């Protein structure tokens, strides 16, 4: 049975009130963080790689999904697969960073070698084990892996809805951006002193844009024209461009008129944000929890055009300015929620996407492992 309204660390796990938000102490509690890492991330589809990092057999990328270290690799048949990045012998991490491992992943501790399908193919000095070592019994655990456009997602638990269902109408809305044919122009990777949920809240909060991101606000119509939409696993924002915004980007010819005149933001539970622009380019932002008060904040920028170095540098500087504006304000929030006198304030209509994220978070925190989510999703659609 679902534990609706259960308490953890003295904090009641319940959906946000109609006019406000969830208990702010959720972003301070180590016990809540533990529950998120064990329950939310393993049971979600989580972005881990880009297919341009996995071109040849043996190409691999490592990352974390909750507490699970993951290695994603292209096998010899061309399939992209993901495995636990933990050697079953003594738990050392098998791979580090990214690169090409050749024909096998080799544990640095005792030299156990695993082929690109995760099977143990050799272990040094096998005669030294008390019982014969059966190689087939000691492979790397494989995880569920799927790809949308160029983005590789992993579901650790194996029981999340199919990826395309998880993404809801996002693939249809962005199909004419042709993301797979774009190239990555630059990326940012920062470690920040704040809880991951505060970054997601901020990423899905449209109320703060005119005050924190004046450069962004100067390119769009008044925020009164902002259009929000919230699903179960995703949310959307449409910001109509003003004349300044329209002059900055050459419209991508495959987009319809609605998309040529706007910037879109798409949130994907639990920790992903895609920004889609009128020139067809996209930015991907995601926030990976490291500790209750530490988060890895990443941005990857994609474009159809191959700009000169000066333009790329200018673009990266502009995106970095927005990233650091967000970091500065979220770190202030992390400090502020520690106040004994603070309680969440009223919710603005431009914070509905935040509430949608918080509702889904509470559902996943209070559902039993393996519980069927169909009733919850049907209720949301009513």
Buried (B, 14 or more C-beta within 10 A) or exposed (E): EBEEEEEBBEBEBBBBEEEBBBBBBBBBBEEBBBBBBBBBBBBBBBBBBBBEBBEEBBBBBBBBBBEBBBBBBBBEEEEBBBBBBBBBBEEEBBBEEBEEBEEBBBBEEEEBBBBBBBBBBEBEEEEEEEEEBEBEEBBBEEBBBBBBBBBBBBBBBEBBBEBEEBBBEBEEBBEBBBBEEBEBBBBBEBEBEBBBBBBBBBBBBBBBBBEBBEEBBEBBBEBEEBEBBBBBBBBBBBBBBBEEBBEEBEBBEEBEEEBBBBBBBBBBBBBBBBBBBBBBBBBBBBBBBEEBBBBBBBBBBBBBEEEEEEEBEEBBEEBBEBBBBBBEBBBEBBEEBEEEEEEBEEBEEBBBBBBBBBBBBBBBBBBEEEBEBEEBBEEBEE
